[in-house]
Amino acid sequence: MPIFEYRCDDCGASFEKLMRRDETDGLECPACGQKHLTQQFSTFAAHAGSPAARAAAPACPSGMCSNPAFCGRN
């Protein structure tokens, strides 16, 4: 099942929900209980492993990343 990200139009709270796409009936904000929600674009899914995203990532402050597979800077 995918994780969907939502933002409440009433209180501004953001949250994630693990569910099927057809399970959106009855979905409400966990902070205020309202049902006025906007589904957000998941940036993780869009560029998680792309070479362009790694090239655009800022360099580690130390100059040496602790996880070279993550940022590709080493």
CHARMM-style PDB file with segment names, atoms N, HN, CA, C and O in Angstrom:
ATOM      1  N   MET     1       0.837  -1.178   0.000  1.00  0.00      PROA
ATOM      2  CA  MET     1       0.000   0.000   0.000  1.00  0.00      PROA
ATOM      3  C   MET     1       0.887   1.249   0.000  1.00  0.00      PROA
ATOM      4  O   MET     1       1.899   1.291   0.699  1.00  0.00      PROA
ATOM      5  N   PRO     2       0.519   2.238  -0.762  1.00  0.00      PROA
ATOM      6  CA  PRO     2       1.316   3.471  -0.797  1.00  0.00      PROA
ATOM      7  C   PRO     2       1.000   4.405   0.373  1.00  0.00      PROA
ATOM      8  O   PRO     2      -0.053   4.309   1.005  1.00  0.00      PROA
ATOM      9  N   ILE     3       1.931   5.299   0.638  1.00  0.00      PROA
ATOM     10  HN  ILE     3       2.787   5.376   0.125  1.00  0.00      PROA
ATOM     11  CA  ILE     3       1.738   6.336   1.649  1.00  0.00      PROA
ATOM     12  C   ILE     3       1.328   7.608   0.923  1.00  0.00      PROA
ATOM     13  O   ILE     3       2.009   8.042  -0.006  1.00  0.00      PROA
ATOM     14  N   PHE     4       0.230   8.201   1.336  1.00  0.00      PROA
ATOM     15  HN  PHE     4      -0.323   7.848   2.091  1.00  0.00      PROA
ATOM     16  CA  PHE     4      -0.252   9.451   0.763  1.00  0.00      PROA
ATOM     17  C   PHE     4      -0.026  10.574   1.761  1.00  0.00      PROA
ATOM     18  O   PHE     4      -0.173  10.383   2.968  1.00  0.00      PROA
ATOM     19  N   GLU     5       0.330  11.743   1.252  1.00  0.00      PROA
ATOM     20  HN  GLU     5       0.450  11.898   0.272  1.00  0.00      PROA
ATOM     21  CA  GLU     5       0.550  12.915   2.096  1.00  0.00      PROA
ATOM     22  C   GLU     5      -0.601  13.889   1.885  1.00  0.00      PROA
ATOM     23  O   GLU     5      -1.040  14.117   0.758  1.00  0.00      PROA
ATOM     24  N   TYR     6      -1.080  14.459   2.981  1.00  0.00      PROA
ATOM     25  HN  TYR     6      -0.723  14.274   3.897  1.00  0.00      PROA
ATOM     26  CA  TYR     6      -2.209  15.392   2.930  1.00  0.00      PROA
ATOM     27  C   TYR     6      -1.898  16.633   3.745  1.00  0.00      PROA
ATOM     28  O   TYR     6      -1.072  16.603   4.657  1.00  0.00      PROA
ATOM     29  N   ARG     7      -2.565  17.717   3.407  1.00  0.00      PROA
ATOM     30  HN  ARG     7      -3.236  17.742   2.666  1.00  0.00      PROA
ATOM     31  CA  ARG     7      -2.521  18.961   4.174  1.00  0.00      PROA
ATOM     32  C   ARG     7      -3.962  19.384   4.435  1.00  0.00      PROA
ATOM     33  O   ARG     7      -4.791  19.398   3.526  1.00  0.00      PROA
ATOM     34  N   CYS     8      -4.246  19.725   5.680  1.00  0.00      PROA
ATOM     35  HN  CYS     8      -3.573  19.714   6.419  1.00  0.00      PROA
ATOM     36  CA  CYS     8      -5.589  20.151   6.056  1.00  0.00      PROA
ATOM     37  C   CYS     8      -5.802  21.592   5.609  1.00  0.00      PROA
ATOM     38  O   CYS     8      -4.993  22.467   5.918  1.00  0.00      PROA
ATOM     39  N   ASP     9      -6.891  21.841   4.879  1.00  0.00      PROA
ATOM     40  HN  ASP     9      -7.548  21.130   4.628  1.00  0.00      PROA
ATOM     41  CA  ASP     9      -7.209  23.188   4.411  1.00  0.00      PROA
ATOM     42  C   ASP     9      -7.699  24.088   5.545  1.00  0.00      PROA
ATOM     43  O   ASP     9      -7.674  25.311   5.413  1.00  0.00      PROA
ATOM     44  N   ASP    10      -8.143  23.500   6.651  1.00  0.00      PROA
ATOM     45  HN  ASP    10      -8.164  22.506   6.757  1.00  0.00      PROA
ATOM     46  CA  ASP    10      -8.673  24.284   7.761  1.00  0.00      PROA
ATOM     47  C   ASP    10      -7.596  24.706   8.759  1.00  0.00      PROA
ATOM     48  O   ASP    10      -7.494  25.886   9.096  1.00  0.00      PROA
ATOM     49  N   CYS    11      -6.787  23.748   9.237  1.00  0.00      PROA
ATOM     50  HN  CYS    11      -6.870  22.789   8.963  1.00  0.00      PROA
ATOM     51  CA  CYS    11      -5.804  24.083  10.274  1.00  0.00      PROA
ATOM     52  C   CYS    11      -4.367  24.114   9.767  1.00  0.00      PROA
ATOM     53  O   CYS    11      -3.477  24.589  10.473  1.00  0.00      PROA
ATOM     54  N   GLY    12      -4.125  23.615   8.551  1.00  0.00      PROA
ATOM     55  HN  GLY    12      -4.848  23.230   7.978  1.00  0.00      PROA
ATOM     56  CA  GLY    12      -2.780  23.644   7.974  1.00  0.00      PROA
ATOM     57  C   GLY    12      -1.893  22.478   8.368  1.00  0.00      PROA
ATOM     58  O   GLY    12      -0.732  22.434   7.961  1.00  0.00      PROA
ATOM     59  N   ALA    13      -2.400  21.535   9.144  1.00  0.00      PROA
ATOM     60  HN  ALA    13      -3.343  21.571   9.474  1.00  0.00      PROA
ATOM     61  CA  ALA    13      -1.595  20.389   9.559  1.00  0.00      PROA
ATOM     62  C   ALA    13      -1.284  19.499   8.358  1.00  0.00      PROA
ATOM     63  O   ALA    13      -2.117  19.330   7.467  1.00  0.00      PROA
ATOM     64  N   SER    14      -0.085  18.935   8.342  1.00  0.00      PROA
ATOM     65  HN  SER    14       0.592  19.071   9.065  1.00  0.00      PROA
ATOM     66  CA  SER    14       0.309  17.979   7.306  1.00  0.00      PROA
ATOM     67  C   SER    14       0.446  16.616   7.949  1.00  0.00      PROA
ATOM     68  O   SER    14       0.899  16.503   9.088  1.00  0.00      PROA
ATOM     69  N   PHE    15       0.054  15.575   7.218  1.00  0.00      PROA
ATOM     70  HN  PHE    15      -0.314  15.667   6.292  1.00  0.00      PROA
ATOM     71  CA  PHE    15       0.163  14.224   7.746  1.00  0.00      PROA
ATOM     72  C   PHE    15       0.251  13.228   6.605  1.00  0.00      PROA
ATOM     73  O   PHE    15      -0.070  13.539   5.458  1.00  0.00      PROA
ATOM     74  N   GLU    16       0.695  12.019   6.946  1.00  0.00      PROA
ATOM     75  HN  GLU    16       0.956  11.766   7.877  1.00  0.00      PROA
ATOM     76  CA  GLU    16       0.807  10.926   5.985  1.00  0.00      PROA
ATOM     77  C   GLU    16      -0.177   9.834   6.376  1.00  0.00      PROA
ATOM     78  O   GLU    16      -0.506   9.667   7.550  1.00  0.00      PROA
ATOM     79  N   LYS    17      -0.635   9.101   5.381  1.00  0.00      PROA
ATOM     80  HN  LYS    17      -0.367   9.238   4.428  1.00  0.00      PROA
ATOM     81  CA  LYS    17      -1.593   8.021   5.635  1.00  0.00      PROA
ATOM     82  C   LYS    17      -1.254   6.850   4.726  1.00  0.00      PROA
ATOM     83  O   LYS    17      -1.167   7.018   3.510  1.00  0.00      PROA
ATOM     84  N   LEU    18      -1.062   5.675   5.294  1.00  0.00      PROA
ATOM     85  HN  LEU    18      -1.133   5.539   6.282  1.00  0.00      PROA
ATOM     86  CA  LEU    18      -0.813   4.454   4.550  1.00  0.00      PROA
ATOM     87  C   LEU    18      -2.160   3.837   4.206  1.00  0.00      PROA
ATOM     88  O   LEU    18      -2.881   3.385   5.096  1.00  0.00      PROA
ATOM     89  N   MET    19      -2.508   3.814   2.918  1.00  0.00      PROA
ATOM     90  HN  MET    19      -1.923   4.181   2.195  1.00  0.00      PROA
ATOM     91  CA  MET    19      -3.828   3.320   2.520  1.00  0.00      PROA
ATOM     92  C   MET    19      -3.892   3.098   1.014  1.00  0.00      PROA
ATOM     93  O   MET    19      -3.023   3.545   0.265  1.00  0.00      PROA
ATOM     94  N   ARG    20      -4.917   2.414   0.599  1.00  0.00      PROA
ATOM     95  HN  ARG    20      -5.623   2.050   1.208  1.00  0.00      PROA
ATOM     96  CA  ARG    20      -5.202   2.250  -0.827  1.00  0.00      PROA
ATOM     97  C   ARG    20      -5.868   3.520  -1.331  1.00  0.00      PROA
ATOM     98  O   ARG    20      -6.502   4.241  -0.561  1.00  0.00      PROA
ATOM     99  N   ARG    21      -5.728   3.791  -2.605  1.00  0.00      PROA
ATOM    100  HN  ARG    21      -5.213   3.206  -3.231  1.00  0.00      PROA
ATOM    101  CA  ARG    21      -6.299   5.015  -3.180  1.00  0.00      PROA
ATOM    102  C   ARG    21      -7.822   5.046  -3.019  1.00  0.00      PROA
ATOM    103  O   ARG    21      -8.387   6.131  -2.874  1.00  0.00      PROA
ATOM    104  N   ASP    22      -8.500   3.907  -3.037  1.00  0.00      PROA
ATOM    105  HN  ASP    22      -8.042   3.026  -3.154  1.00  0.00      PROA
ATOM    106  CA  ASP    22      -9.959   3.885  -2.943  1.00  0.00      PROA
ATOM    107  C   ASP    22     -10.472   3.975  -1.499  1.00  0.00      PROA
ATOM    108  O   ASP    22     -11.676   3.869  -1.268  1.00  0.00      PROA
ATOM    109  N   GLU    23      -9.578   4.169  -0.535  1.00  0.00      PROA
ATOM    110  HN  GLU    23      -8.600   4.255  -0.723  1.00  0.00      PROA
ATOM    111  CA  GLU    23      -9.976   4.260   0.873  1.00  0.00      PROA
ATOM    112  C   GLU    23     -10.075   5.704   1.378  1.00  0.00      PROA
ATOM    113  O   GLU    23     -10.003   5.926   2.587  1.00  0.00      PROA
ATOM    114  N   THR    24     -10.235   6.674   0.503  1.00  0.00      PROA
ATOM    115  HN  THR    24     -10.294   6.493  -0.479  1.00  0.00      PROA
ATOM    116  CA  THR    24     -10.229   8.078   0.924  1.00  0.00      PROA
ATOM    117  C   THR    24     -11.534   8.525   1.574  1.00  0.00      PROA
ATOM    118  O   THR    24     -11.558   9.582   2.205  1.00  0.00      PROA
ATOM    119  N   ASP    25     -12.609   7.771   1.448  1.00  0.00      PROA
ATOM    120  HN  ASP    25     -12.590   6.913   0.936  1.00  0.00      PROA
ATOM    121  CA  ASP    25     -13.875   8.139   2.100  1.00  0.00      PROA
ATOM    122  C   ASP    25     -13.695   8.138   3.615  1.00  0.00      PROA
ATOM    123  O   ASP    25     -13.159   7.187   4.183  1.00  0.00      PROA
ATOM    124  N   GLY    26     -14.139   9.194   4.254  1.00  0.00      PROA
ATOM    125  HN  GLY    26     -14.574   9.967   3.792  1.00  0.00      PROA
ATOM    126  CA  GLY    26     -14.052   9.286   5.700  1.00  0.00      PROA
ATOM    127  C   GLY    26     -12.702   9.752   6.221  1.00  0.00      PROA
ATOM    128  O   GLY    26     -12.505   9.810   7.435  1.00  0.00      PROA
ATOM    129  N   LEU    27     -11.767  10.084   5.339  1.00  0.00      PROA
ATOM    130  HN  LEU    27     -11.927  10.036   4.353  1.00  0.00      PROA
ATOM    131  CA  LEU    27     -10.454  10.557   5.765  1.00  0.00      PROA
ATOM    132  C   LEU    27     -10.590  11.947   6.384  1.00  0.00      PROA
ATOM    133  O   LEU    27     -11.215  12.835   5.804  1.00  0.00      PROA
ATOM    134  N   GLU    28      -9.998  12.126   7.568  1.00  0.00      PROA
ATOM    135  HN  GLU    28      -9.490  11.405   8.039  1.00  0.00      PROA
ATOM    136  CA  GLU    28     -10.079  13.423   8.228  1.00  0.00      PROA
ATOM    137  C   GLU    28      -8.743  13.781   8.864  1.00  0.00      PROA
ATOM    138  O   GLU    28      -7.903  12.916   9.110  1.00  0.00      PROA
ATOM    139  N   CYS    29      -8.567  15.048   9.122  1.00  0.00      PROA
ATOM    140  HN  CYS    29      -9.250  15.751   8.923  1.00  0.00      PROA
ATOM    141  CA  CYS    29      -7.341  15.576   9.723  1.00  0.00      PROA
ATOM    142  C   CYS    29      -7.187  15.030  11.144  1.00  0.00      PROA
ATOM    143  O   CYS    29      -8.127  15.123  11.933  1.00  0.00      PROA
ATOM    144  N   PRO    30      -6.035  14.466  11.488  1.00  0.00      PROA
ATOM    145  CA  PRO    30      -5.852  13.968  12.852  1.00  0.00      PROA
ATOM    146  C   PRO    30      -5.724  15.087  13.882  1.00  0.00      PROA
ATOM    147  O   PRO    30      -5.900  14.843  15.075  1.00  0.00      PROA
ATOM    148  N   ALA    31      -5.418  16.319  13.440  1.00  0.00      PROA
ATOM    149  HN  ALA    31      -5.275  16.518  12.470  1.00  0.00      PROA
ATOM    150  CA  ALA    31      -5.259  17.437  14.370  1.00  0.00      PROA
ATOM    151  C   ALA    31      -6.587  18.097  14.730  1.00  0.00      PROA
ATOM    152  O   ALA    31      -6.835  18.407  15.895  1.00  0.00      PROA
ATOM    153  N   CYS    32      -7.451  18.313  13.714  1.00  0.00      PROA
ATOM    154  HN  CYS    32      -7.249  18.061  12.768  1.00  0.00      PROA
ATOM    155  CA  CYS    32      -8.689  19.060  13.994  1.00  0.00      PROA
ATOM    156  C   CYS    32      -9.966  18.294  13.635  1.00  0.00      PROA
ATOM    157  O   CYS    32     -11.062  18.735  13.980  1.00  0.00      PROA
ATOM    158  N   GLY    33      -9.838  17.153  12.948  1.00  0.00      PROA
ATOM    159  HN  GLY    33      -8.947  16.795  12.668  1.00  0.00      PROA
ATOM    160  CA  GLY    33     -11.006  16.339  12.631  1.00  0.00      PROA
ATOM    161  C   GLY    33     -11.776  16.759  11.390  1.00  0.00      PROA
ATOM    162  O   GLY    33     -12.781  16.134  11.053  1.00  0.00      PROA
ATOM    163  N   GLN    34     -11.329  17.801  10.704  1.00  0.00      PROA
ATOM    164  HN  GLN    34     -10.512  18.309  10.978  1.00  0.00      PROA
ATOM    165  CA  GLN    34     -12.032  18.264   9.507  1.00  0.00      PROA
ATOM    166  C   GLN    34     -11.708  17.371   8.302  1.00  0.00      PROA
ATOM    167  O   GLN    34     -10.705  16.657   8.301  1.00  0.00      PROA
ATOM    168  N   LYS    35     -12.557  17.419   7.293  1.00  0.00      PROA
ATOM    169  HN  LYS    35     -13.371  17.998   7.294  1.00  0.00      PROA
ATOM    170  CA  LYS    35     -12.389  16.579   6.104  1.00  0.00      PROA
ATOM    171  C   LYS    35     -11.969  17.376   4.874  1.00  0.00      PROA
ATOM    172  O   LYS    35     -11.968  16.836   3.767  1.00  0.00      PROA
ATOM    173  N   HSD    36     -11.612  18.646   5.043  1.00  0.00      PROA
ATOM    174  HN  HSD    36     -11.613  19.084   5.942  1.00  0.00      PROA
ATOM    175  CA  HSD    36     -11.184  19.485   3.917  1.00  0.00      PROA
ATOM    176  C   HSD    36      -9.686  19.311   3.733  1.00  0.00      PROA
ATOM    177  O   HSD    36      -8.894  20.070   4.291  1.00  0.00      PROA
ATOM    178  N   LEU    37      -9.295  18.307   2.946  1.00  0.00      PROA
ATOM    179  HN  LEU    37      -9.939  17.691   2.492  1.00  0.00      PROA
ATOM    180  CA  LEU    37      -7.895  17.942   2.794  1.00  0.00      PROA
ATOM    181  C   LEU    37      -7.441  18.096   1.350  1.00  0.00      PROA
ATOM    182  O   LEU    37      -8.224  17.928   0.416  1.00  0.00      PROA
ATOM    183  N   THR    38      -6.174  18.416   1.184  1.00  0.00      PROA
ATOM    184  HN  THR    38      -5.537  18.553   1.943  1.00  0.00      PROA
ATOM    185  CA  THR    38      -5.565  18.488  -0.140  1.00  0.00      PROA
ATOM    186  C   THR    38      -4.418  17.494  -0.178  1.00  0.00      PROA
ATOM    187  O   THR    38      -3.530  17.531   0.675  1.00  0.00      PROA
ATOM    188  N   GLN    39      -4.433  16.607  -1.164  1.00  0.00      PROA
ATOM    189  HN  GLN    39      -5.154  16.577  -1.856  1.00  0.00      PROA
ATOM    190  CA  GLN    39      -3.351  15.651  -1.292  1.00  0.00      PROA
ATOM    191  C   GLN    39      -2.113  16.379  -1.801  1.00  0.00      PROA
ATOM    192  O   GLN    39      -2.183  17.143  -2.764  1.00  0.00      PROA
ATOM    193  N   GLN    40      -0.980  16.135  -1.147  1.00  0.00      PROA
ATOM    194  HN  GLN    40      -0.923  15.515  -0.365  1.00  0.00      PROA
ATOM    195  CA  GLN    40       0.273  16.787  -1.494  1.00  0.00      PROA
ATOM    196  C   GLN    40       1.088  15.924  -2.441  1.00  0.00      PROA
ATOM    197  O   GLN    40       0.916  14.706  -2.490  1.00  0.00      PROA
ATOM    198  N   PHE    41       1.966  16.555  -3.183  1.00  0.00      PROA
ATOM    199  HN  PHE    41       2.106  17.544  -3.143  1.00  0.00      PROA
ATOM    200  CA  PHE    41       2.877  15.852  -4.074  1.00  0.00      PROA
ATOM    201  C   PHE    41       4.019  15.289  -3.234  1.00  0.00      PROA
ATOM    202  O   PHE    41       4.656  16.029  -2.483  1.00  0.00      PROA
ATOM    203  N   SER    42       4.279  14.022  -3.347  1.00  0.00      PROA
ATOM    204  HN  SER    42       3.762  13.421  -3.956  1.00  0.00      PROA
ATOM    205  CA  SER    42       5.335  13.384  -2.576  1.00  0.00      PROA
ATOM    206  C   SER    42       6.665  13.575  -3.278  1.00  0.00      PROA
ATOM    207  O   SER    42       6.912  12.947  -4.308  1.00  0.00      PROA
ATOM    208  N   THR    43       7.521  14.423  -2.748  1.00  0.00      PROA
ATOM    209  HN  THR    43       7.321  14.933  -1.911  1.00  0.00      PROA
ATOM    210  CA  THR    43       8.806  14.699  -3.390  1.00  0.00      PROA
ATOM    211  C   THR    43       9.757  13.528  -3.277  1.00  0.00      PROA
ATOM    212  O   THR    43      10.622  13.363  -4.137  1.00  0.00      PROA
ATOM    213  N   PHE    44       9.630  12.711  -2.251  1.00  0.00      PROA
ATOM    214  HN  PHE    44       8.927  12.844  -1.552  1.00  0.00      PROA
ATOM    215  CA  PHE    44      10.505  11.550  -2.101  1.00  0.00      PROA
ATOM    216  C   PHE    44      10.330  10.600  -3.276  1.00  0.00      PROA
ATOM    217  O   PHE    44      11.320  10.129  -3.837  1.00  0.00      PROA
ATOM    218  N   ALA    45       9.115  10.314  -3.651  1.00  0.00      PROA
ATOM    219  HN  ALA    45       8.311  10.696  -3.195  1.00  0.00      PROA
ATOM    220  CA  ALA    45       8.847   9.391  -4.742  1.00  0.00      PROA
ATOM    221  C   ALA    45       9.287   9.959  -6.079  1.00  0.00      PROA
ATOM    222  O   ALA    45       9.577   9.195  -7.000  1.00  0.00      PROA
ATOM    223  N   ALA    46       9.346  11.267  -6.211  1.00  0.00      PROA
ATOM    224  HN  ALA    46       9.111  11.887  -5.463  1.00  0.00      PROA
ATOM    225  CA  ALA    46       9.656  11.895  -7.486  1.00  0.00      PROA
ATOM    226  C   ALA    46      11.134  11.863  -7.819  1.00  0.00      PROA
ATOM    227  O   ALA    46      11.481  11.782  -8.997  1.00  0.00      PROA
ATOM    228  N   HSD    47      12.024  11.924  -6.833  1.00  0.00      PROA
ATOM    229  HN  HSD    47      11.742  11.990  -5.876  1.00  0.00      PROA
ATOM    230  CA  HSD    47      13.439  12.021  -7.152  1.00  0.00      PROA
ATOM    231  C   HSD    47      14.340  11.210  -6.231  1.00  0.00      PROA
ATOM    232  O   HSD    47      15.520  11.534  -6.095  1.00  0.00      PROA
ATOM    233  N   ALA    48      13.834  10.197  -5.615  1.00  0.00      PROA
ATOM    234  HN  ALA    48      12.876   9.933  -5.725  1.00  0.00      PROA
ATOM    235  CA  ALA    48      14.574   9.479  -4.585  1.00  0.00      PROA
ATOM    236  C   ALA    48      15.935   8.982  -5.046  1.00  0.00      PROA
ATOM    237  O   ALA    48      16.900   9.074  -4.287  1.00  0.00      PROA
ATOM    238  N   GLY    49      16.048   8.466  -6.246  1.00  0.00      PROA
ATOM    239  HN  GLY    49      15.265   8.391  -6.863  1.00  0.00      PROA
ATOM    240  CA  GLY    49      17.325   7.918  -6.663  1.00  0.00      PROA
ATOM    241  C   GLY    49      17.846   8.470  -7.963  1.00  0.00      PROA
ATOM    242  O   GLY    49      18.767   7.897  -8.546  1.00  0.00      PROA
ATOM    243  N   SER    50      17.293   9.553  -8.433  1.00  0.00      PROA
ATOM    244  HN  SER    50      16.545  10.019  -7.959  1.00  0.00      PROA
ATOM    245  CA  SER    50      17.705  10.063  -9.737  1.00  0.00      PROA
ATOM    246  C   SER    50      19.083  10.715  -9.671  1.00  0.00      PROA
ATOM    247  O   SER    50      19.402  11.371  -8.679  1.00  0.00      PROA
ATOM    248  N   PRO    51      19.900  10.549 -10.700  1.00  0.00      PROA
ATOM    249  CA  PRO    51      21.213  11.189 -10.732  1.00  0.00      PROA
ATOM    250  C   PRO    51      21.110  12.717 -10.660  1.00  0.00      PROA
ATOM    251  O   PRO    51      21.970  13.358 -10.057  1.00  0.00      PROA
ATOM    252  N   ALA    52      20.084  13.302 -11.257  1.00  0.00      PROA
ATOM    253  HN  ALA    52      19.385  12.780 -11.747  1.00  0.00      PROA
ATOM    254  CA  ALA    52      19.921  14.758 -11.218  1.00  0.00      PROA
ATOM    255  C   ALA    52      19.702  15.235  -9.787  1.00  0.00      PROA
ATOM    256  O   ALA    52      20.225  16.281  -9.402  1.00  0.00      PROA
ATOM    257  N   ALA    53      18.948  14.497  -9.002  1.00  0.00      PROA
ATOM    258  HN  ALA    53      18.523  13.648  -9.315  1.00  0.00      PROA
ATOM    259  CA  ALA    53      18.702  14.882  -7.616  1.00  0.00      PROA
ATOM    260  C   ALA    53      19.980  14.790  -6.797  1.00  0.00      PROA
ATOM    261  O   ALA    53      20.240  15.653  -5.959  1.00  0.00      PROA
ATOM    262  N   ARG    54      20.782  13.754  -7.030  1.00  0.00      PROA
ATOM    263  HN  ARG    54      20.571  13.053  -7.711  1.00  0.00      PROA
ATOM    264  CA  ARG    54      22.043  13.628  -6.306  1.00  0.00      PROA
ATOM    265  C   ARG    54      22.995  14.752  -6.676  1.00  0.00      PROA
ATOM    266  O   ARG    54      23.691  15.277  -5.807  1.00  0.00      PROA
ATOM    267  N   ALA    55      23.041  15.134  -7.948  1.00  0.00      PROA
ATOM    268  HN  ALA    55      22.475  14.707  -8.654  1.00  0.00      PROA
ATOM    269  CA  ALA    55      23.927  16.204  -8.394  1.00  0.00      PROA
ATOM    270  C   ALA    55      23.491  17.556  -7.828  1.00  0.00      PROA
ATOM    271  O   ALA    55      24.331  18.419  -7.574  1.00  0.00      PROA
ATOM    272  N   ALA    56      22.199  17.744  -7.632  1.00  0.00      PROA
ATOM    273  HN  ALA    56      21.516  17.043  -7.838  1.00  0.00      PROA
ATOM    274  CA  ALA    56      21.675  19.014  -7.122  1.00  0.00      PROA
ATOM    275  C   ALA    56      21.741  19.113  -5.604  1.00  0.00      PROA
ATOM    276  O   ALA    56      21.550  20.194  -5.046  1.00  0.00      PROA
ATOM    277  N   ALA    57      22.009  17.996  -4.928  1.00  0.00      PROA
ATOM    278  HN  ALA    57      22.164  17.118  -5.381  1.00  0.00      PROA
ATOM    279  CA  ALA    57      22.050  17.998  -3.463  1.00  0.00      PROA
ATOM    280  C   ALA    57      23.271  18.782  -2.983  1.00  0.00      PROA
ATOM    281  O   ALA    57      24.335  18.710  -3.598  1.00  0.00      PROA
ATOM    282  N   PRO    58      23.123  19.532  -1.886  1.00  0.00      PROA
ATOM    283  CA  PRO    58      24.266  20.277  -1.374  1.00  0.00      PROA
ATOM    284  C   PRO    58      25.337  19.333  -0.840  1.00  0.00      PROA
ATOM    285  O   PRO    58      25.034  18.233  -0.377  1.00  0.00      PROA
ATOM    286  N   ALA    59      26.567  19.766  -0.906  1.00  0.00      PROA
ATOM    287  HN  ALA    59      26.813  20.660  -1.282  1.00  0.00      PROA
ATOM    288  CA  ALA    59      27.675  18.958  -0.403  1.00  0.00      PROA
ATOM    289  C   ALA    59      27.614  18.871   1.118  1.00  0.00      PROA
ATOM    290  O   ALA    59      27.099  19.774   1.778  1.00  0.00      PROA
ATOM    291  N   CYS    60      28.131  17.802   1.661  1.00  0.00      PROA
ATOM    292  HN  CYS    60      28.549  17.068   1.125  1.00  0.00      PROA
ATOM    293  CA  CYS    60      28.173  17.645   3.114  1.00  0.00      PROA
ATOM    294  C   CYS    60      29.117  18.698   3.690  1.00  0.00      PROA
ATOM    295  O   CYS    60      30.155  18.975   3.088  1.00  0.00      PROA
ATOM    296  N   PRO    61      28.787  19.295   4.841  1.00  0.00      PROA
ATOM    297  CA  PRO    61      29.631  20.333   5.433  1.00  0.00      PROA
ATOM    298  C   PRO    61      31.053  19.861   5.698  1.00  0.00      PROA
ATOM    299  O   PRO    61      31.994  20.644   5.568  1.00  0.00      PROA
ATOM    300  N   SER    62      31.225  18.601   6.066  1.00  0.00      PROA
ATOM    301  HN  SER    62      30.461  17.965   6.171  1.00  0.00      PROA
ATOM    302  CA  SER    62      32.560  18.083   6.363  1.00  0.00      PROA
ATOM    303  C   SER    62      33.342  17.758   5.097  1.00  0.00      PROA
ATOM    304  O   SER    62      34.554  17.550   5.149  1.00  0.00      PROA
ATOM    305  N   GLY    63      32.653  17.716   3.961  1.00  0.00      PROA
ATOM    306  HN  GLY    63      31.668  17.885   3.918  1.00  0.00      PROA
ATOM    307  CA  GLY    63      33.307  17.331   2.715  1.00  0.00      PROA
ATOM    308  C   GLY    63      33.337  15.831   2.511  1.00  0.00      PROA
ATOM    309  O   GLY    63      33.751  15.358   1.453  1.00  0.00      PROA
ATOM    310  N   MET    64      32.909  15.084   3.501  1.00  0.00      PROA
ATOM    311  HN  MET    64      32.573  15.469   4.361  1.00  0.00      PROA
ATOM    312  CA  MET    64      32.906  13.622   3.416  1.00  0.00      PROA
ATOM    313  C   MET    64      31.577  13.121   3.943  1.00  0.00      PROA
ATOM    314  O   MET    64      31.295  13.263   5.133  1.00  0.00      PROA
ATOM    315  N   CYS    65      30.771  12.547   3.100  1.00  0.00      PROA
ATOM    316  HN  CYS    65      31.000  12.432   2.133  1.00  0.00      PROA
ATOM    317  CA  CYS    65      29.453  12.071   3.512  1.00  0.00      PROA
ATOM    318  C   CYS    65      29.584  10.740   4.245  1.00  0.00      PROA
ATOM    319  O   CYS    65      30.390   9.891   3.865  1.00  0.00      PROA
ATOM    320  N   SER    66      28.797  10.564   5.283  1.00  0.00      PROA
ATOM    321  HN  SER    66      28.142  11.254   5.592  1.00  0.00      PROA
ATOM    322  CA  SER    66      28.822   9.311   6.029  1.00  0.00      PROA
ATOM    323  C   SER    66      28.109   8.183   5.288  1.00  0.00      PROA
ATOM    324  O   SER    66      28.259   7.014   5.642  1.00  0.00      PROA
ATOM    325  N   ASN    67      27.340   8.529   4.265  1.00  0.00      PROA
ATOM    326  HN  ASN    67      27.219   9.479   3.977  1.00  0.00      PROA
ATOM    327  CA  ASN    67      26.620   7.524   3.483  1.00  0.00      PROA
ATOM    328  C   ASN    67      26.792   7.857   2.001  1.00  0.00      PROA
ATOM    329  O   ASN    67      25.929   8.518   1.424  1.00  0.00      PROA
ATOM    330  N   PRO    68      27.890   7.413   1.367  1.00  0.00      PROA
ATOM    331  CA  PRO    68      28.154   7.785  -0.017  1.00  0.00      PROA
ATOM    332  C   PRO    68      27.080   7.312  -1.000  1.00  0.00      PROA
ATOM    333  O   PRO    68      26.898   7.933  -2.048  1.00  0.00      PROA
ATOM    334  N   ALA    69      26.381   6.248  -0.691  1.00  0.00      PROA
ATOM    335  HN  ALA    69      26.530   5.744   0.160  1.00  0.00      PROA
ATOM    336  CA  ALA    69      25.322   5.794  -1.592  1.00  0.00      PROA
ATOM    337  C   ALA    69      24.152   6.759  -1.602  1.00  0.00      PROA
ATOM    338  O   ALA    69      23.399   6.814  -2.574  1.00  0.00      PROA
ATOM    339  N   PHE    70      23.991   7.523  -0.524  1.00  0.00      PROA
ATOM    340  HN  PHE    70      24.603   7.478   0.266  1.00  0.00      PROA
ATOM    341  CA  PHE    70      22.874   8.450  -0.422  1.00  0.00      PROA
ATOM    342  C   PHE    70      23.084   9.708  -1.267  1.00  0.00      PROA
ATOM    343  O   PHE    70      22.212  10.073  -2.055  1.00  0.00      PROA
ATOM    344  N   CYS    71      24.220  10.365  -1.112  1.00  0.00      PROA
ATOM    345  HN  CYS    71      24.928  10.068  -0.472  1.00  0.00      PROA
ATOM    346  CA  CYS    71      24.391  11.631  -1.821  1.00  0.00      PROA
ATOM    347  C   CYS    71      25.360  11.551  -2.989  1.00  0.00      PROA
ATOM    348  O   CYS    71      25.358  12.443  -3.837  1.00  0.00      PROA
ATOM    349  N   GLY    72      26.184  10.522  -3.064  1.00  0.00      PROA
ATOM    350  HN  GLY    72      26.187   9.797  -2.375  1.00  0.00      PROA
ATOM    351  CA  GLY    72      27.094  10.362  -4.195  1.00  0.00      PROA
ATOM    352  C   GLY    72      28.213  11.378  -4.236  1.00  0.00      PROA
ATOM    353  O   GLY    72      28.772  11.611  -5.308  1.00  0.00      PROA
ATOM    354  N   ARG    73      28.565  11.988  -3.134  1.00  0.00      PROA
ATOM    355  HN  ARG    73      28.112  11.798  -2.263  1.00  0.00      PROA
ATOM    356  CA  ARG    73      29.590  13.039  -3.107  1.00  0.00      PROA
ATOM    357  C   ARG    73      30.992  12.492  -2.861  1.00  0.00      PROA
ATOM    358  O   ARG    73      31.955  13.247  -2.993  1.00  0.00      PROA
ATOM    359  N   ASN    74      31.153  11.221  -2.512  1.00  0.00      PROA
ATOM    360  HN  ASN    74      30.370  10.608  -2.406  1.00  0.00      PROA
ATOM    361  CA  ASN    74      32.493  10.699  -2.189  1.00  0.00      PROA
ATOM    362  C   ASN    74      33.132  10.079  -3.383  1.00  0.00      PROA
ATOM    363  OT1 ASN    74      34.258   9.589  -3.297  1.00  0.00      PROA
TER     364      ASN     74
END
